[in-house]
């Protein structure tokens, strides 16, 4: 049984059903869908979707964009400091594309694939309220009905605010990072000519950075501006996580854009969002937890029938674009462990956690480090720019990540 029908939950449901496991998915929402905006699928993630046949049978290639490069830029000058070539080069090196997508499109793709599996059932309006594990299985009660579900095991794929996490790790609320992500989708017809290349653009500035790339086959430009939070949340909560920011702009944030001279072309791009018809900005306060330190953050033998996957186990800061990728890797690894330890789910969960925790911890740490690099100021900023100009592609290349996990 799986708690959560987001990208991670559906990925696990698909991976398990493909090896013959009967899967029940409990989703708290009435509708099945995914909000947010764009995401990046590096080769380690795209390769998994390809292995599952989604590129051929479910039109993955028709939903994704395939940028030709990642460009690291200085936000003051708009100069390209370094460029990492993607496209055919990524396929040749790693066996899979580097792609960008809208989150809703990836979710729909997974959902369509899941619905074609014969041994799979999704229950909506089924928020997990109580979960009890025994030596032989689990009993789960949901918030909106009087039903009790029984299964051999339960995997929490219920995201950053996971209910299931308490059953594996204990109570540890997410921590505000001090950063805010401003997200917007700008119709490509309104994008200034300077930024119409099929690239992932990353502008770096003191206390902030900007990332932009096409989604929906070039229909929109996905823009994310990460600033330091000028309105920190006192108490972590879902309510303080996401806010509509219509009429506002990251250019309004004190101690960020106003104190650093952004290039006028970059400012023009950000201002275009507020006059476009893409819905304006949405403001997301970024929360996370400390990088995981052992397999116990994903599976605790004291509760042998519970495990965690994706953000429920190891939330990722967005500075390495690996949140969805790590959930897909988790799903593939857990299904493989179940297949190898057929009939012994506690052993499968332990195998899964042992294989995954060090890699995801490394990604969490590197993501935090990237955030520091993006936001450097003064002499550190100048040194970063020189390093990128001299050895940029080597610094941007990450074979340890893009080649995928070695299981």
VMD Tcl script that draws the C-alpha trace (Angstrom):
set ca {
  {0.00 0.00 0.00}
  {1.18 3.51 -0.84}
  {0.24 6.77 0.90}
  {0.23 9.57 -1.67}
  {-0.47 9.74 -5.41}
  {1.97 12.47 -6.34}
  {4.90 11.88 -8.66}
  {6.74 9.67 -6.16}
  {3.69 7.63 -5.21}
  {2.63 7.01 -8.80}
  {6.20 6.16 -9.79}
  {6.38 3.55 -7.05}
  {2.94 2.20 -7.92}
  {4.01 1.78 -11.53}
  {7.37 0.21 -10.67}
  {5.79 -2.32 -8.29}
  {2.88 -3.23 -10.54}
  {5.31 -3.87 -13.39}
  {6.85 -6.72 -11.37}
  {3.51 -8.23 -10.43}
  {2.81 -6.62 -7.05}
  {-0.83 -5.74 -6.29}
  {-0.84 -2.09 -5.22}
  {-3.39 0.05 -3.36}
  {-2.77 3.81 -3.39}
  {-4.39 6.13 -0.84}
  {-4.57 9.76 -1.97}
  {-5.94 12.47 0.34}
  {-7.20 14.76 -2.45}
  {-10.49 14.43 -4.29}
  {-8.80 14.95 -7.65}
  {-5.65 13.38 -9.01}
  {-3.26 15.99 -10.29}
  {-0.13 18.00 -9.66}
  {0.26 21.75 -9.36}
  {3.39 23.82 -9.33}
  {5.26 24.65 -12.49}
  {8.24 23.21 -14.31}
  {10.83 20.63 -13.36}
  {14.05 19.30 -14.81}
  {14.62 15.63 -15.60}
  {18.34 14.97 -15.77}
  {19.50 11.75 -17.51}
  {19.38 9.71 -14.29}
  {15.64 10.48 -14.08}
  {14.76 10.41 -17.77}
  {16.48 7.04 -18.12}
  {14.13 5.51 -15.55}
  {11.05 6.75 -17.40}
  {12.57 5.35 -20.57}
  {13.17 1.98 -18.86}
  {9.49 1.92 -17.92}
  {8.51 2.44 -21.54}
  {7.02 5.90 -21.08}
  {8.98 7.43 -23.93}
  {7.46 5.07 -26.50}
  {4.00 4.15 -25.21}
  {2.90 7.25 -23.31}
  {4.24 10.15 -25.39}
  {6.93 11.30 -22.99}
  {8.79 12.80 -25.93}
  {5.68 14.80 -26.86}
  {5.35 16.26 -23.35}
  {8.96 17.19 -22.70}
  {11.40 19.82 -23.92}
  {14.97 18.84 -24.65}
  {17.26 21.83 -23.98}
  {20.49 21.97 -25.93}
  {22.52 23.43 -23.05}
  {22.63 24.73 -19.50}
  {23.98 28.29 -19.38}
  {25.41 29.77 -16.19}
  {25.13 33.57 -16.36}
  {26.08 36.53 -14.24}
  {22.89 38.40 -13.38}
  {24.59 41.80 -13.45}
  {25.99 41.56 -16.96}
  {23.87 38.76 -18.44}
  {27.17 37.30 -19.71}
  {27.38 33.54 -20.16}
  {30.07 32.37 -17.72}
  {29.93 28.76 -18.81}
  {27.82 26.41 -20.88}
  {27.23 22.68 -20.52}
  {26.14 21.09 -23.78}
  {23.22 18.66 -23.50}
  {21.16 17.19 -26.37}
  {22.91 14.35 -28.19}
  {25.94 14.76 -25.96}
  {23.92 13.87 -22.85}
  {22.45 10.83 -24.60}
  {25.90 9.66 -25.71}
  {27.42 10.10 -22.25}
  {24.56 8.89 -20.06}
  {22.22 6.95 -22.30}
  {19.28 9.31 -21.79}
  {18.09 12.83 -22.53}
  {18.17 15.87 -20.28}
  {14.57 17.13 -20.36}
  {12.33 19.81 -18.88}
  {8.61 19.36 -18.23}
  {5.63 20.83 -16.48}
  {5.01 18.92 -13.25}
  {1.38 18.33 -14.20}
  {2.45 16.74 -17.49}
  {4.79 14.28 -15.77}
  {2.09 13.43 -13.24}
  {-0.46 12.86 -16.00}
  {2.01 10.67 -17.87}
  {2.57 8.48 -14.80}
  {-1.14 8.40 -14.00}
  {-2.04 7.21 -17.51}
  {0.55 4.45 -17.24}
  {-0.65 3.45 -13.77}
  {-4.28 3.23 -14.87}
  {-3.35 0.61 -17.45}
  {-1.88 -1.70 -14.83}
  {-4.20 -4.60 -13.92}
  {-3.07 -4.96 -10.29}
  {-3.48 -1.42 -9.10}
  {-6.21 0.61 -7.42}
  {-6.24 4.29 -6.40}
  {-8.52 5.54 -3.61}
  {-9.26 9.27 -3.55}
  {-10.41 11.24 -0.49}
  {-8.36 8.78 1.52}
  {-6.04 10.76 3.78}
  {-4.21 8.41 6.12}
  {-5.18 9.20 9.70}
  {-3.95 6.13 11.58}
  {-1.51 3.41 10.65}
  {-0.56 0.38 12.67}
  {2.04 -2.18 11.73}
  {2.24 -5.74 12.98}
  {4.53 -8.66 12.31}
  {2.45 -9.67 9.31}
  {1.02 -6.47 7.85}
  {-0.51 -3.03 8.38}
  {-3.93 -1.62 9.20}
  {-4.71 1.86 7.93}
  {-7.65 4.15 8.71}
  {-8.46 7.23 6.66}
  {-9.90 10.58 7.67}
  {-13.10 10.71 5.59}
  {-14.52 7.23 5.84}
  {-14.94 4.42 8.34}
  {-13.02 1.90 6.29}
  {-9.92 0.12 7.52}
  {-7.49 -0.91 4.83}
  {-5.20 -3.88 5.33}
  {-2.03 -4.60 3.42}
  {1.33 -6.33 3.69}
  {3.14 -2.99 4.09}
  {2.78 0.77 3.69}
  {5.18 3.17 1.96}
  {4.87 6.86 2.75}
  {5.10 8.89 -0.47}
  {3.19 11.78 1.06}
  {5.73 14.53 0.59}
  {7.43 17.11 2.79}
  {4.53 17.27 5.25}
  {4.38 13.48 5.50}
  {2.04 11.90 8.03}
  {3.85 8.60 7.59}
  {7.22 10.06 8.54}
  {6.27 10.03 12.20}
  {5.93 6.25 12.05}
  {9.45 5.79 10.71}
  {11.58 8.69 11.96}
  {9.49 10.35 14.64}
  {8.21 13.91 14.92}
  {10.47 16.44 13.22}
  {8.76 19.38 11.55}
  {10.24 20.81 8.34}
  {12.56 23.77 8.84}
  {12.32 27.05 6.95}
  {15.48 27.51 4.86}
  {15.31 31.29 4.77}
  {14.76 31.22 1.01}
  {11.67 31.81 -1.10}
  {10.99 30.53 -4.61}
  {8.93 32.78 -6.87}
  {7.51 30.71 -9.72}
  {5.80 31.79 -12.92}
  {4.86 30.47 -16.35}
  {5.27 33.06 -19.09}
  {3.67 32.42 -22.50}
  {6.57 31.97 -24.88}
  {5.08 34.50 -27.28}
  {5.78 37.16 -24.63}
  {9.34 36.09 -23.85}
  {11.91 38.73 -24.89}
  {13.90 37.64 -27.93}
  {17.14 37.38 -25.95}
  {15.78 34.44 -23.95}
  {14.03 32.36 -26.59}
  {16.80 29.78 -26.90}
  {15.99 26.20 -25.97}
  {18.32 26.32 -22.97}
  {18.23 26.14 -19.21}
  {19.31 29.64 -18.16}
  {20.71 30.16 -14.65}
  {21.52 33.71 -13.51}
  {23.51 34.12 -10.29}
  {23.50 37.18 -8.04}
  {24.20 38.04 -4.40}
  {21.41 36.68 -2.20}
  {19.41 35.36 -5.16}
  {19.39 33.44 -8.42}
  {17.05 32.92 -11.38}
  {16.40 29.81 -13.48}
  {14.34 29.73 -16.68}
  {13.62 27.05 -19.27}
  {10.89 26.13 -21.78}
  {8.13 23.65 -20.93}
  {5.13 22.20 -22.78}
  {7.00 21.92 -26.05}
  {7.93 25.57 -25.95}
  {4.48 26.93 -25.14}
  {5.68 28.49 -21.87}
  {8.88 29.65 -20.25}
  {9.10 28.38 -16.68}
  {10.77 30.97 -14.44}
  {11.95 30.46 -10.85}
  {13.48 33.26 -8.80}
  {14.95 32.25 -5.45}
  {15.45 35.10 -2.99}
  {16.19 35.39 0.68}
  {12.97 35.50 2.64}
  {11.99 38.98 3.83}
  {8.91 37.55 5.57}
  {10.11 34.41 7.37}
  {7.50 32.01 8.67}
  {7.54 31.79 12.47}
  {5.95 28.36 12.53}
  {6.32 25.85 9.70}
  {2.96 25.01 8.21}
  {1.37 24.08 4.94}
  {-0.41 27.44 4.94}
  {2.87 29.38 5.00}
  {4.43 27.17 2.32}
  {2.67 28.45 -0.80}
  {1.03 31.82 -1.39}
  {-0.52 33.47 -4.40}
  {1.59 36.51 -5.26}
  {-0.53 38.01 -8.03}
  {0.43 41.65 -8.50}
  {3.71 41.16 -6.64}
  {7.15 40.44 -8.03}
  {10.48 39.14 -6.73}
  {11.77 42.57 -7.74}
  {9.84 43.90 -4.72}
  {11.83 41.83 -2.21}
  {13.95 43.95 0.09}
  {17.66 43.20 0.48}
  {17.73 41.18 -2.74}
  {16.93 42.58 -6.16}
  {16.72 46.16 -4.91}
  {20.29 46.14 -3.57}
  {21.92 44.49 -6.56}
  {22.03 45.89 -10.07}
  {20.38 43.21 -12.17}
  {20.99 43.46 -15.88}
  {18.23 45.42 -17.59}
  {17.40 42.50 -19.88}
  {16.91 40.22 -16.87}
  {14.69 42.84 -15.23}
  {12.67 43.09 -18.45}
  {12.09 39.33 -18.38}
  {10.86 39.39 -14.77}
  {8.62 42.41 -15.34}
  {7.02 40.73 -18.35}
  {5.48 38.12 -16.03}
  {3.22 40.72 -14.42}
  {1.89 41.98 -17.73}
  {1.49 38.55 -19.30}
  {-1.45 36.17 -19.07}
  {0.43 33.32 -17.45}
  {-1.11 33.88 -14.02}
  {1.58 36.03 -12.37}
  {3.85 34.84 -9.58}
  {3.36 32.23 -6.89}
  {5.50 32.55 -3.78}
  {6.79 29.36 -2.14}
  {8.58 29.46 1.19}
  {11.23 26.74 0.99}
  {11.38 24.19 3.79}
  {13.55 21.15 4.22}
  {15.20 18.92 6.80}
  {18.83 18.15 7.53}
  {20.45 15.72 5.08}
  {19.72 12.16 6.09}
  {22.42 10.46 8.15}
  {21.58 6.77 7.95}
  {19.21 4.21 6.47}
  {16.97 4.79 9.50}
  {15.69 7.95 7.82}
  {14.07 5.75 5.16}
  {13.33 2.52 7.03}
  {13.27 1.68 10.73}
  {13.33 -2.06 11.62}
  {11.33 -1.26 14.76}
  {8.41 -0.65 12.38}
  {9.21 -3.34 9.81}
  {6.19 -2.77 7.59}
  {6.67 0.96 6.99}
  {9.09 2.76 4.67}
  {9.49 6.26 3.21}
  {10.17 7.51 -0.33}
  {10.98 10.86 -1.92}
  {10.40 14.10 0.00}
  {8.83 12.19 2.89}
  {12.29 10.74 3.54}
  {14.72 13.28 2.11}
  {13.37 16.66 0.95}
  {15.61 18.35 -1.59}
  {16.41 22.02 -1.95}
  {15.84 22.97 -5.59}
  {19.40 24.06 -6.38}
  {20.37 20.79 -8.08}
  {16.95 20.15 -9.68}
  {16.82 16.62 -8.26}
  {13.60 16.40 -6.23}
  {11.60 14.44 -8.80}
  {14.69 12.55 -9.94}
  {15.42 11.19 -6.46}
  {11.80 10.07 -6.07}
  {12.02 8.21 -9.38}
  {15.30 6.61 -8.34}
  {13.75 5.59 -5.01}
  {10.81 3.97 -6.78}
  {13.05 1.99 -9.11}
  {15.32 0.89 -6.25}
  {12.44 -0.17 -4.00}
  {10.81 -2.22 -6.75}
  {14.14 -3.94 -7.45}
  {14.61 -4.73 -3.75}
  {11.10 -6.22 -3.57}
  {11.83 -8.35 -6.63}
  {15.12 -9.57 -5.14}
  {13.56 -10.34 -1.74}
  {10.20 -11.63 -2.91}
  {7.93 -12.49 -0.01}
  {10.08 -10.71 2.60}
  {9.09 -7.03 2.59}
  {11.03 -6.03 5.73}
  {14.21 -7.36 4.13}
  {13.32 -5.60 0.88}
  {12.79 -2.31 2.73}
  {16.12 -2.67 4.53}
  {17.90 -3.43 1.26}
  {16.29 -0.40 -0.36}
  {17.25 1.95 2.48}
  {20.82 0.64 2.63}
  {21.27 1.24 -1.09}
  {19.71 4.67 -1.24}
  {20.54 6.70 1.82}
  {24.15 7.65 1.04}
  {23.38 8.75 -2.51}
  {20.40 10.89 -1.54}
  {22.37 12.41 1.35}
  {25.12 13.39 -1.10}
  {22.54 15.00 -3.39}
  {21.02 16.90 -0.47}
  {24.43 18.22 0.60}
  {25.45 19.18 -2.95}
  {22.13 20.94 -3.48}
  {22.73 23.07 -0.40}
  {26.24 23.82 -1.60}
  {24.91 24.90 -5.00}
  {22.62 27.38 -3.28}
  {25.62 28.94 -1.53}
  {27.55 29.13 -4.80}
  {24.64 30.72 -6.67}
  {24.22 33.44 -4.02}
  {27.89 34.37 -3.49}
  {28.80 38.04 -3.18}
  {31.90 40.21 -3.16}
  {35.26 38.51 -3.73}
  {33.70 35.05 -3.57}
  {31.38 35.97 -6.42}
  {34.30 37.20 -8.50}
  {36.29 34.02 -7.82}
  {33.28 31.89 -8.75}
  {32.88 33.72 -12.05}
  {36.57 33.28 -12.90}
  {36.40 29.56 -12.10}
  {33.34 29.12 -14.30}
  {34.97 30.95 -17.19}
  {38.14 28.85 -16.96}
  {36.76 25.40 -16.15}
  {33.00 25.78 -16.31}
  {31.93 22.65 -18.21}
  {34.04 20.44 -15.93}
  {32.56 22.11 -12.87}
  {29.00 21.78 -14.21}
  {29.40 18.17 -15.35}
  {28.23 15.67 -12.72}
  {28.76 12.11 -13.98}
  {28.34 10.70 -10.47}
  {24.79 12.04 -10.56}
  {23.71 11.83 -14.19}
  {24.94 8.26 -14.69}
  {22.38 7.17 -12.11}
  {22.79 4.97 -9.05}
  {25.02 1.92 -9.25}
  {22.96 -0.86 -7.70}
}
mol new
graphics top color blue
foreach p $ca { graphics top sphere $p radius 0.5 }
foreach p [lrange $ca 0 end-1] q [lrange $ca 1 end] { graphics top cylinder $p $q radius 0.2 }
display resetview
